[in-house]
Amino acid sequence: MRPHLPLPPNRLRVMHVASGGFSGATQVALDLTVGGQAHHETLLVLRQKRRTPMARVQALREQGVPLELVTGWNHLSTIRTLNALCQRWKPDVMVGHGFPEHLLARWAAKGASVPVLVQVEHNMRERYSAFKRWQVRQLAPHTAAFVGVSEAVSGVLRDMGLPAQRVRTLRNGTALHPFAQSETQAWLQREPALFMAARFGAQKDHDTLIRSLVPLARDHGLRPALRLAGGGSARHLQAAMALVHKLGLQQQVHFLGHRADVPQLLMRHQVAVLSTHYEGMPLSLAEAMAAGCAVVGSDVAAVRETLGDGRWGWLARAGDPQAWADTLATLWRDPSAAAEKAAQARAHARLALSRERMVGEYTALFDELGGRGSASATSPKPMGRPWLSVLIPAHNPGPYLDEALQSVLAQVDTHAEVLVFNDGSTDQTAECLARWATAQETAHTQGRGPRLQVWHQAHSGGVSVARNALLAAARGQWLWFLDADDRLRPGAVAQLRRLVQQQPELQAVVVDHAVWRDAPRWKHRLRGEGHRRSLPQPSGAVPTPSALLHGLMQGGQWHVWGKVIRADAWPDHLRFPAQRVFEDLSVVPRLMAGIKHAWYLAEPLIDYRSNPGSILGSMNPAKLRDWALALDDLSTAPGFDAAWADFTVQQALRLYRVAQRLQVPLPWWPDWWAALCERQALIPQTWSRWPLQPRRWAAWLQLRRLQAQGHKGQA
């Protein structure tokens, strides 16, 4: 036992108590103990059970993990032992992980006058008897925070009658370094087999998964190998083996037992599955996503949340073998789509499901509750949730990235977060980000700025993949995208914060920008590049949703970085289209169509760099085709009216003229234009009125000629 030595100022002693059965809750407590040592004095306490693997306990101690065992043969003895440990070690924060450990830990800590008590609930269903519920009510007034490891679990805590203002959602995370080579294991080259890593027990539903192999073979002609890794209950394991024998699947189903090489096994398989009755926050799915597997899970609350309602995997009806068989057949029916979704899931796991992210969130929570943190006494305490997320996708920004980061980090404080996604850059981006992350970690520890969170992807997936991954990881109440070669003007963040504090009903803030050139000329100043307006009105509330949309169309300012969006106003299903440019034009009109309360700041807060190497500065036939696809998306967006149609026609003509200037043939243009007009009747009605508008007479003639070419080609 370590003595209670004097500590450096503003450090907290944090004690984590968990089960000695090495469940998922124990793994989280272990990760927080080890990961939190850079910020706090930590100690892991395990409640010893008959099945506690003492060899593993000894191995952790040899690795330097501060770990103590307490008796677990009955609850009263556990509380007495924990109380004595608290008297000796004197923790500032006691964290109880899982049921019933969080009850025992808090009773002991309350008796030892530990200042801060925290309950961490790891599951959706626990065996709360009437007496246990009485204990929960008795301990609630003395508990500073009730943490749910998923939003689903937090909902259970609120339903139990716990104070809603003290319920926090801090999602579990997993170690990602074992999966560093997952991108080198191409999905299509992996073994087309099923893999499930889960202990055998009443919570897991191995039965449904095994039974699904029968209709999978009968109805779809598929007989993949199923490999089951995990220990747990001998009774449930024997029941699963008996079912396999009864169905005659001995050659197809393999029981691997407890395996230490689960990451390597995952990276060998195409599909990872989790058949379960309920979950808290399934770390096995997080590992499978990080490994680049296509993931299928039972359609239960926490699994559905982890897979983003099917955005990063497939959901099969829980307890229904036929539904599981049909879902698996759908996955294998389109291997390319499965590989793409697996890649998206891997990117999401790196951003949103990492152990580092989890440790950072818990560290901030403990500092907040302890009232000490790492900042000085005069520094504001960090909030549980950042008020702002600045999201920066980066792909070969070159020397401009330094300026972009400097412009952001000089303005935001510990109440905000900055997220950067390095999308397969081949220049010095990784080194630049490493340098900034190191410096910013020191500044954040001293309370002088936000923590800079950085993720790297070995191969570029495109700006849409990067933006979608950043969206998934962002925790801020407001979201502000910034391109890695642009910069925020001084005072931009302070202006935004004052506004959203004064106008709490706002859902979006539209800002102006200035064009930033390394060597501006007089012609650039004459055409107003020093201040590009987004809306034709003065600063203030935008009167109606239609005024917002029509104003943006009039100026053609659909850049996502010119709009700051409240996170709950961004629809869950709305994401940037992968492998395409002009993604803003596909997404932002649909996003802004749902905004009811917007504000316009009629001054430039962003310097937009005119970069010859940007998407618009290096046009090619593929990008022109993406432009056309974006206009297709626009024509089907909600609220499409005559103003939208007029904007669409102008964009279509601009597309064609750019191609002419670049001498790029567009043989598909007439047919595409005809299909666009047929799909959206407002478009031909709009341009047919252009002969009465002298400024558009030439454009009308050109459209007539192009349409005639289309009819001639069809004939």
N, C-alpha and C positions, 0 to 999 in steps of 0.2 A: 504493500500500500504506500503510495507516495505521500509525503508530509505536505501540509498546507503551507507552502513557501510563499513569501511575498511575490506578487505578480506585477508585471508592468502595468502602468496606469491604463484604465479603460478596457481591460480585458475581463471577460466573464468566465466563470467556471460553469460548464454545462455538463450535466449527467444524463445519459440516455439509458433507459431501462427497457429491456425487451426479453422475449422468450428465448430460452436456451435450446429450443427446437430448430433454430436456424431456418425460420420461415422467411417469407418476403419482408415482413416487418423487421425481423432481425437484420436482414441484409441492408435495409435502409438505415437502421440505427448504426450499423457498422460503418457504412459509407459516410454518414454525418459525423461520426466520431473521428474518423481518419481525415476526411476532407475539411472538417472544421478546425483542425489543430493550427492552421495558419492564422486563425482569428481568435480562437478561444482556447481555454484549458478544458479539455474534454475527457470524459471517462465513460466507457461502455460497461454496463452492468447487466449480466444475463441471469435469468432465473433458471436454476439448474433443474433438469428433468431426467427421468430414467434414460431417455433416448438422446440426451445431450452428447454429441461426439467430442469426447475429451481430447482426442488427437487433434481435432480442428481448433479447439480452444488453445491448446498448447502451441500450435503452429502460429496462431494470431499473436500470442504473447511473444514468441520468438521474433516475429516481424516488427515488434515494437508497438503494437496496439495496446493502449492503456485499457485493461479489461479486468473486471472482477466478477466472481460468481457468488450468488447468494442462494441460500437454501430454497427449495421449491416444493417441499413435501406437503406443506399446507399454507394457506394464505396468511394466517396470523404470524407464523414463524418468518415468512418472507417479509412482512411489514416490519417486524422487529429488527431483522437483520439489515434491511434497507435504512431504517431509521438510524441505527448505530453507524452505518456507513456515511449517512448524511451528516451526522454529528462530527465525524472525523474529517471528512473531505470538504464540508461546507460549500456546497454548490450554490451558485446564484440562480440557476435555472434547472428545474427538474423536468425531463421530457419522458413521458410514459408512452411506449409504442405498443399498440394492439391491446386486445382484450384477453385476459383481465389485467395484464401488466400495468395498463395506465391507471387502473383503480388502485392497485397495491402501491405503485410508485407515488401517487399523489397523497394517499393516506400517510405514508411514511414521511414524505417531504413536508406535509402540513404539520405533523407532530414535531419535526425538526426545524420549523420556522424558515423553510426555504422561501425566498422572496417571490419567485415566479414559477408557477406550475403550468405545464402544457400537456394537453392530451392529443395524441395522434391516432386517429382512427384509420385502420388499414383495410377494412372490409365492409361489405354491404350488409351482411347478416352475421350477427353475433348472438350468442345464447344469453341474452339479458333476462334474468329472472326478475321477479318483482323486487327481491332484495337488492339485486344489482342495480336496478333502475333507481331505487331509493338512494343508493350510494352515489349514483351519477348526479342526482338532484342535490345531495348534501355537499358534494365537492364542487359543483358548478360555480358558486359565488367566489371560491378561492382560486379558480382556474383562469389564467390570463388569456388563453387562446385555446380553441378547439380546432385542430387541423384535420381536414379531410384530404386524403391523397388523390382525390378526383372530385369533380363537381358533383358526381352522383353520390359519393360518400358524404360530402358536405351537406347535401340535401337530406340525407338520413339524420345527420346531427341536428339540423334545424327542426326536422320532424319530431325529434325526441324532446323538443321544447327548450333546447339550449339557447342562450342569448345569441341571436342572429348576428349582432354587430361584432361578436368575438369569434365567429366561425370563419376560418380562412381555408382557402383551397391552395395547397402546395403539392403539385403533382410529383410523383416519384420519378426518379431518373436512374439511368443505368450507365455503367462504364462503357465507353465507346471504343477505347483503344484496342480491345481484342478484335474489333471488326474493321481495323484500319485497311486491311487488304480485301475488303468485300467487293470493291469495284473491279478488282482484277479477276474476280470469279464471275464471268459473264453469265447472266441468268439463263440464257438459252443453252449454255454449255453445261449447266448443272444437271444433276440426276433428277428426273421427273418423278420424285417420290415425296411422301408426306412425312413430316417430322413434328412431334409434339413433345415439348419438355415441360413436364408438370408432375408434381407428386401425386400418388394414388391416394384418394380420399373421397369423402362424401361430396365435397365441393366440386371436384372435377367430374366431367361427364365423359369418361372414356367409353362408356357403353354406347352412346349415340354415335360417336365417331366410328367405332368398330362396326356397328350395324350398318352404317352408311356405305360400307364397301360392297355390300350385297347389291343394292340398287345401282350403285355406280358401275358395277360390272354388267348387271342384267340390262339396264336401260341405256347405258352409254358406251359399253364395251371397253371400259377403262379399268385396269387392275394395277394401280400403283402400289409400291411397297409402302407400308406404314411402320414407322419406327417410333417407339415410345420410350422416352428417357425419363427417369425419375424414380425416387424411392417412395417413402411414405408408408401407408397402412398395408401390412401383409394381407389382411383380409380383402381389401379392395383390389390389390394386385392379383390375388388368386381368383377372384371373381372375374376379372378381365381376361385372365388366361383361360378360364373355363369357357367363357363366351366365345373366344377365338376358336377353341377346340370344337365347340358345339356347331359353329357356323362353317367349319372346315377351312379356316383362313390361316392355318399354321404356316404355310409357305409365304404368306403375304404380310403378316404382322410379326414384328420382332420387338421383344422386350429387352432394352439395353441396360436397365438398372440405373443407379446413380452414375453420372458421367461428369468428369471434370473438364472435358473438351467440348462442351456444348457449343461455344462459338464456332469452332472448326466444323462441327457437324452441321450447324445451321448454314454455313457458307457453302456446303456441298449440296444442299437440297434446294429445289425450286420453290417448294411450298412448305410453310410452317403453319400449324393449326393450333387452336386452343378451343377445345370443346369443354364448356363449363356451365354450371348452374348459376353462378354469380361470381363477381370479382370486386376488388376494391380499386386497384389500378394495376393491371397485369404486366409485370416486368418482363415476363417471357415474351409477350408480344412486342414490347419495346426492343428487346434484343433481336427478335426475328426481323423487325423492320430495319434495325441498324445493320443486320447481316445481308440485307438486300433480298430477302425472301418475299415472295408473294404471300400475303398473310390472310388467313381465313379464321374468323372467330365467331363464337355464339353471339346471337343478337340479344345481349343483355346490357344493362345500362353502362357500366364502366368500360366494357369492351367496345361498345358503340362509340363512346366518347374518345377512347384511345385511337380508334380507326377513323375518327372524323366523320361519322355517319356514312362510312363507305368510301371516303375520298382516298384513304391510304390502304385499303384492303377490302375484303369481301365479308359480308355478314350472312350467316345462315341461321334459320330459326332454331332456337335452343330446344333440344330434346326431340328433334324431328330428323330421323335418318334420311328420309327421302329428300328433304330440303337441303341437307348437307351434300348429298350425292349430286343434286342438280347444280348447286353452287360450285362445287369442285369441277364439274363438267364444263360449266360456263367459263371458268378460269382457264382451263386447258384448251378450250375451243379457240381462243384467240391469244396465242403465245406472245405476240408483239404488244398487245394491250396489257397483258399481265406483266411483261418485262418493264413497260413504261411505268405502270402503277407501283411496281416494286422499287424502281429508282426514285419515284416521288416519295415513297414511304421512307426510304433510306435518308433522303435529304431532310425530311420532316423530323426523323428521329435525331439526327445530328443537331438540329436547332432546338427542338422543344423537349426532348426526352433524355438529355444528357445528365450525368451525375453532377457535373460542374454547375449546371443551371440550378439543380435541386439544392446543392450545398449553399450556393449563393443566396437563394431565397430564404432558406432556414436561418442562415447567418444574419441576414437583415432583420428577420423576425425576432430573433433572440436579442439582437442589439436594441431593437425598438422596445421590446418588453422590458429588457433590463435597464433601459434608460441610460446606458453608458456608451455602448457602441465604440467605434474607433475614432469618432470625431471629438472635437473639443466640446466643452460644456455649452459653448455659445452656438455651436452648429446645430441646424435643425435635424431632428431625428428622421431617418428614412421612413417613408410610408410603406405599408404592406404591399401596395400596388403602385407602380410608377404613374405619374400623371401624364407622361409623354413617352412614346417610343419613337426614336429617330431610326429609320430603316434604310440601310445603304447597301444595295447590291453592287458588287465590284467585279469587273472583268477587264483586266489590262488597262487600268486608268493611268498608269505611268506616274509621273511626278505630281499629277494633279491631286492624287489621293491625300497627300499631306495637307494641302490647303483645305480640302473638304473636311477632314477630321478636325483640323485646328479650328475651323469656323464653327463647328458644332460643339466640341468639348470645351471651348472657351466660354460657352454660354449656358450649358445645362448643368444642373447641380445633382446632388444625390437623390433627388426626388424624381429623376427621369432616368431613362436607359437608352443606350446607343447600341444597335445591333448591326454588324457588318457580315455579309455573306460573300466570301471570295469564290467566285464562280469559275474555277479552273484557270485562273490567271497564269500566264507564262512569263510575266515580267517580274518586277521586284515587289509585287503587292504583298506576298506572304511575309517577306522580311519587314516591310513597312508596318504591317499590321502587328507583327510580333513586337516591334519596338514600341508602338503606341500602346499596346495592351499592357506591357510591362510598366511603362510609365504611368498609365492611367490606373493600374491596380494600386500603385503606391499613393497616388492622389486620392483615390476613392477611400483607401484605408484611413487616410488623414482627414476625410470628410470634405475634400476639395473638388469633388466632381463625381460623375456617374461611373459605374463599372462598364467598361467597354467589352462587349461580348462578341467574339469572332468565331466564325465557322469556315472551314475550307472544304471545297469539293475538288477532287483531283481533275475531273474532266468537265468542261463547260456544258451546262445543260440549258443555257440561255437565260436571258434576264427574267423571263416569266417564272421559271423554276426558282430562281433566287428570290424573287419578290414573294412568291407563294410561300416559300419556306420561312421567310422573315415574317410574313403575316401570321403564320401558324405559331411562331415563337413569341411574338410581341405580347407583353403583359400590360402595356400602358393603356390609360383611359382614352388617350388621343394618339393617332397614328400619323406620322409625317415621313413620307418617302423623300429621299434625296439621292440624286445620281452621284457617283463617286468622283466625277470631274467637275461638279458644281460646288457652290458654297453658300452658306447662310450669311446674310448681312448682319453686322453687329446690331444687337438689340432685338433681333427677330423673335427669339424665344421669349424674351421678357414681354414683348408686346402681345404675343399669342397668349401667354399665361394670364396676363391682366384681363384680356378679353374674355377668355373662357370662364374665369372666376366671376366676372361681372355679369355674364350672360349664360347661366347654367343650362338653359334650354337648348343651346346651340347643338347642332349635329355636324356642321361642317363650317370651315373657315376658308374662303377663297382669297388667295394673295396674288400680287403682281410679281413680275420679275424684270430684271435687266439682262440684256445680252452682254456677255463678257468675252471680249476679244483680246488677244495678246497685243495686237497692233491695230486698234480701231482707226478708221478713216472718216473723213467728213461725211461721206455718203451714209455711213452707218449712223452717225449722230443725227443727220437730217431725217432719216426715216424712223426716228423715235426709239432706237434700240436701248437708250438709257432708261426707258420706262415702258415696258409692254403691259398694257392693261388687259385684264381678264374679263371685266364686265363694263358695260356702258352706263355706269352710275357712280355717284360718289360713295365714299366709305359709309357703311351702315348696314342695317338688316336688309336682306334681299326680300322684296315684298311678297312674292309668291314663288312656288316651285317652278312654274312655267317661266317666270322671269329669269330664274337662275339658268335653266336649260337653254333658253333662247339667247340669253346674253353670252353664254359660253360658246354657242354656235356662231354668233355674230363675230366674235373675235377668234374663233378656232382654237381656243386655249384648252385643250383636253389633256394636258400633261398631268399625270398623277401627282408629281411633286409640287404642283401649285395648289393642291387642296389638302387641308389638314382635316382628317375625318375622326369623329368620335367612334371608338372601337365598336360600341354596340349598334352603330348605324351601318356598319359594314356587313352585308348579308353573309351568312355562313357559307352559302353555296357559290358565292361570286369569287372567282379566281381568275388570274391572268392565263390566257391560252398558251400552252407549252409549245416550244419550238417555233414560235412566231415573233416577229417584230410588229410595230404599230399596235402593241398590246394595249396601250392606253386607250386607243380609240375603240377597242372592243369592250373595255371594262368601265371606264370612267362615266360615259353617258348612262349606263345601267345603274352605276353607283349613285350618281347625282339625281337620278329619277326618283329615288326613294327618300331624298332629303326634304324635310318639311321646314326646317329652321336653319337658315344659313346666314353668314355675315361676310361682307366683302371689305377687305383691307386694301384700299386703293393706293398702295405704295409698294415698291419692290422690296421684298424680303429675301429674294433669292437671286444670286448671280448665276445665270445659265451660260455655260461656256459654249462658245461656237467652236466645236472640235472637228477638224477635218476627218478624224478617224471614227466619228460617231456613226450611228445607224443612218441618220439622214445625210451625213456627209460622205457616205460610201454606198450609194444606191446600186442595186443590181437587180436582175430579173426576179430572183426569189423574193426579195424584199417588196418589189412591186406587187407580186402575187399576194403577199401577206397583207399589203395595203388593201387590196380588193377584198380579201377575206374579212378584214376589219370593218369595211363598209357593209358587207353582208350582215355581220353581227349588229352593226348600228341600225340597219333597216328593220331588224326584228326586235329592237329594244322596246320596252314599255313606254307609252306616251308619245310614240312617233306621230308627228303632225306635219303641217305644211312647212314650218320653219326647219324641222329636221330634214324634210325632203329636199329643201333648197340647199342646205349644207351638204347633204349627201351628193347631190348632183355636182356641186362645185368641187368637192373632193375627187369625184370620179374623173372629171375633166382635168383636174390638176395632175392626177395620176398619169393620165394619157400624155399630157404635155411634158412631164418629167421624162417619160420613156422616149418621147420624140427627141428631146434635147440630148439624151444620152445615147440615142440611136439604138435603142433596145426594141426589137420587134415584139408586139403583143398580139399574136394571132387569136388569143382567147378573148380579147377585150369585147368585140361586138356581141358575141354570144353571152358573155357574162353580163354585159349591160342590158341586153334584152331580158335575161332571166331576172335581173334585179328589178326592172320596170314591171315585169309580170307579177313578181311577188309582192311588190309594194306599189299599189295603184297611185299613191300620192306623188310619186316621183315623176311619171310622165305628165301629170296634171300641173306640176310645178314648172318644169322647163318649157312646157307648151305655151306658157304665158310670157316667156322671155322676149319674144319679138317686139313686145310693147315697151321693153326696157332697153334704151339705146346702148347702155354700157355692156349689155350681155348679148347684143345682136350677133357678134362674131361667134360667141360661145354656142348660141342656138344653131347657127349654121353648121358648126363643127359637129354638134350632136346629131343633127339631121344626116350629115354625111356618114358618120360612124354607124348610125342605125341602118342606113341604106346598105352599107357594106355587110352588116349582119344579116339582113334579109337576103341579099344576093348570095352570101355564103350558104345560107340554109337552102336556097333554091338549087 
